[in-house]
Each structure stands twice: as structure tokens, then as C-alpha cells.
Amino acid sequence: MADTALIPVRRDLALKALHQVDALLPILQRQADDGTIEPDAMLGLLGRIRQMNDAAMTLLGDAGGAGDLVERLQEAVFGHREMAHR
């Protein structure tokens, strides 16, 4: 019974984390586009965002698909920055 009582709490925490990920990704993208963030800082933030995403997906029971959004953004951000430096 205790596990079923925690399901709504876990779902709520997971959704809050995913909303934070959704809010942080455009900010990070904008900073990358503007060149106002150092690559090391960007990697650190992407790591934290991925941790939040992974934890949220685990709470929702979809650990296999965790991190896809962050990986796509990381490729897009670094691909874009690499092209900008050429």
C-alpha cells in the first residue's frame, strides 16, 4: 500500500523535473548561440540537466528513453558552435 501512495508524489516530482528541463534547455541554447557560455560550463549544465531528465524518466518508469532530449540538444549546441567557429 505504501508504494501505491507514493506513485502520485513520484509522478509530481518527475513532472516538475521535466518542466525544469524544458525551461533550462532554451536558456542554454540561447547562451550557446550568443557565445556567452564557456564550453566547460555548458557541459556542466548539460550534465546536470541530463541527471534531472534521467531521474525524472526513472520515476516515470521509462529509464530506457532517458536522456534523448538532452543528447539531441547537446549535439545541436556543439554542432552549431563548431560550425560558428569555422
Backbone hydrogen bonds in HBPLUS format (Angstrom, degrees):
<---DONOR---> <-ACCEPTOR-->    atom                        ^
c    i                          cat <-CA-CA->   ^        H-A-AA   ^      H-
h    n   atom  resd res      DA  || num        DHA   H-A  angle D-A-AA Bond
n    s   type  num  typ     dist DA aas  dist angle  dist       angle   num
A0005-ALA N   A0001-MET O   3.17 MM   4  6.44 145.9  2.29 146.8 156.1     1
A0006-LEU N   A0002-ALA O   3.25 MM   4  6.52 133.7  2.48 138.3 149.5     2
A0006-LEU N   A0003-ASP O   3.12 MM   3  5.22 134.0  2.35  97.3 109.6     3
A0010-ARG N   A0006-LEU O   2.82 MM   4  6.04 165.3  1.84 165.8 169.9     4
A0011-ARG N   A0007-ILE O   2.90 MM   4  6.05 164.4  1.92 155.5 160.1     5
A0012-ASP N   A0008-PRO O   2.89 MM   4  6.00 156.9  1.94 142.5 149.0     6
A0013-LEU N   A0009-VAL O   2.93 MM   4  6.18 161.8  1.96 151.2 155.9     7
A0014-ALA N   A0010-ARG O   2.84 MM   4  6.01 161.2  1.88 151.8 157.4     8
A0015-LEU N   A0011-ARG O   2.89 MM   4  6.08 161.2  1.93 150.5 155.4     9
A0016-LYS N   A0012-ASP O   2.96 MM   4  6.16 154.1  2.03 146.7 153.9    10
A0017-ALA N   A0013-LEU O   2.97 MM   4  6.22 157.8  2.02 148.3 154.1    11
A0018-LEU N   A0014-ALA O   2.94 MM   4  6.22 157.8  1.99 149.6 155.8    12
A0019-HIS N   A0015-LEU O   2.90 MM   4  6.11 148.9  2.00 143.9 152.3    13
A0020-GLN N   A0016-LYS O   3.01 MM   4  6.30 150.2  2.10 144.7 152.7    14
A0021-VAL N   A0017-ALA O   2.93 MM   4  6.26 152.9  2.00 147.7 155.4    15
A0022-ASP N   A0018-LEU O   2.89 MM   4  6.14 160.9  1.93 146.5 151.5    16
A0023-ALA N   A0019-HIS O   2.96 MM   4  6.21 144.6  2.08 140.6 150.2    17
A0024-LEU N   A0020-GLN O   2.87 MM   4  6.08 151.4  1.96 149.7 157.4    18
A0025-LEU N   A0021-VAL O   3.03 MM   4  6.09 160.9  2.06 159.9 162.5    19
A0028-LEU N   A0024-LEU O   2.95 MM   4  6.18 163.7  1.98 160.7 165.1    20
A0029-GLN N   A0025-LEU O   2.90 MM   4  6.10 158.0  1.95 150.7 157.3    21
A0030-ARG N   A0026-PRO O   2.90 MM   4  6.04 158.8  1.94 144.6 149.9    22
A0031-GLN N   A0027-ILE O   2.99 MM   4  6.25 159.3  2.03 149.6 155.1    23
A0032-ALA N   A0028-LEU O   2.92 MM   4  6.13 152.3  2.00 146.1 154.0    24
A0033-ASP N   A0029-GLN O   2.86 MM   4  6.12 157.3  1.92 149.8 156.3    25
A0034-ASP N   A0030-ARG O   2.91 MM   4  6.11 153.3  1.98 147.2 154.5    26
A0035-GLY N   A0031-GLN O   2.94 MM   4  5.91 121.3  2.29 134.3 148.5    27
A0036-THR N   A0031-GLN O   3.01 MM   5  5.20 146.3  2.12 149.8 153.6    28
A0035-GLY N   A0032-ALA O   3.22 MM   3  5.01 139.4  2.39  91.9 103.5    29
A0042-MET N   A0038-GLU O   2.91 MM   4  6.18 156.7  1.97 156.6 164.3    30
A0043-LEU N   A0039-PRO O   2.89 MM   4  6.13 158.0  1.94 149.3 154.6    31
A0044-GLY N   A0040-ASP O   3.01 MM   4  6.24 155.3  2.07 143.8 150.6    32
A0045-LEU N   A0041-ALA O   2.93 MM   4  6.22 159.7  1.98 149.8 154.8    33
A0046-LEU N   A0042-MET O   2.81 MM   4  6.04 161.9  1.85 153.2 158.8    34
A0047-GLY N   A0043-LEU O   2.87 MM   4  6.03 148.1  1.97 143.1 152.0    35
A0048-ARG N   A0044-GLY O   3.02 MM   4  6.35 155.8  2.08 146.6 152.5    36
A0049-ILE N   A0045-LEU O   2.84 MM   4  6.06 164.3  1.86 154.5 159.1    37
A0050-ARG N   A0046-LEU O   2.84 MM   4  5.96 155.3  1.90 142.4 149.6    38
A0051-GLN N   A0047-GLY O   2.96 MM   4  6.22 153.1  2.03 143.8 151.1    39
A0052-MET N   A0048-ARG O   2.98 MM   4  6.31 159.5  2.02 151.8 156.7    40
A0053-ASN N   A0049-ILE O   2.86 MM   4  6.10 161.2  1.89 151.5 157.2    41
A0054-ASP N   A0050-ARG O   2.74 MM   4  5.92 166.6  1.76 155.9 159.4    42
A0055-ALA N   A0051-GLN O   2.91 MM   4  6.04 164.9  1.93 149.6 154.0    43
A0056-ALA N   A0052-MET O   2.93 MM   4  6.07 160.3  1.97 147.6 153.5    44
A0057-MET N   A0053-ASN O   2.90 MM   4  6.09 164.2  1.92 153.3 157.6    45
A0058-THR N   A0054-ASP O   2.89 MM   4  6.06 150.9  1.98 146.4 154.7    46
A0059-LEU N   A0055-ALA O   2.94 MM   4  6.19 158.6  1.98 148.2 153.8    47
A0060-LEU N   A0056-ALA O   2.96 MM   4  6.23 143.3  2.10 143.3 153.9    48
A0061-GLY N   A0057-MET O   2.96 MM   4  6.11 108.8  2.49 130.8 147.7    49
A0062-ASP N   A0057-MET O   2.77 MM   5  5.13 164.5  1.79 156.8 153.0    50
A0061-GLY N   A0058-THR O   2.98 MM   3  4.92 148.9  2.08  98.1 108.1    51
A0065-GLY N   A0062-ASP O   3.24 MM   3  5.87 147.5  2.35 115.7 122.5    52
A0066-ALA N   A0063-ALA O   3.37 MM   3  5.25 166.1  2.39 104.0 107.8    53
A0071-GLU N   A0067-GLY O   2.89 MM   4  6.04 161.9  1.93 157.2 162.5    54
A0072-ARG N   A0068-ASP O   2.98 MM   4  6.20 159.3  2.02 151.7 156.7    55
A0073-LEU N   A0069-LEU O   3.03 MM   4  6.28 159.5  2.07 147.7 153.4    56
A0074-GLN N   A0070-VAL O   2.83 MM   4  6.01 161.1  1.86 152.0 157.6    57
A0075-GLU N   A0071-GLU O   3.01 MM   4  6.22 161.4  2.04 148.8 152.9    58
A0076-ALA N   A0072-ARG O   2.93 MM   4  6.14 159.3  1.98 146.3 152.7    59
A0077-VAL N   A0073-LEU O   2.71 MM   4  5.88 166.9  1.72 161.1 164.1    60
A0078-PHE N   A0074-GLN O   2.95 MM   4  5.99 171.8  1.95 151.5 153.8    61
A0079-GLY N   A0075-GLU O   2.78 MM   4  5.60 149.8  1.87 139.4 149.4    62
A0080-HIS N   A0076-ALA O   2.89 MM   4  5.85 154.3  1.96 138.6 145.9    63
A0081-ARG N   A0077-VAL O   2.89 MM   4  6.11 161.5  1.93 149.7 155.1    64
A0082-GLU N   A0078-PHE O   2.87 MM   4  5.90 156.5  1.92 143.1 149.7    65
A0083-MET N   A0079-GLY O   3.05 MM   4  6.20 153.5  2.12 141.1 148.1    66
A0084-ALA N   A0080-HIS O   2.94 MM   4  6.18 148.1  2.05 143.7 153.1    67
A0085-HIS N   A0081-ARG O   3.12 MM   4  6.34 136.6  2.31 142.7 152.5    68
A0086-ARG N   A0083-MET O   3.27 MM   3  5.40 156.3  2.33 102.9 109.9    69
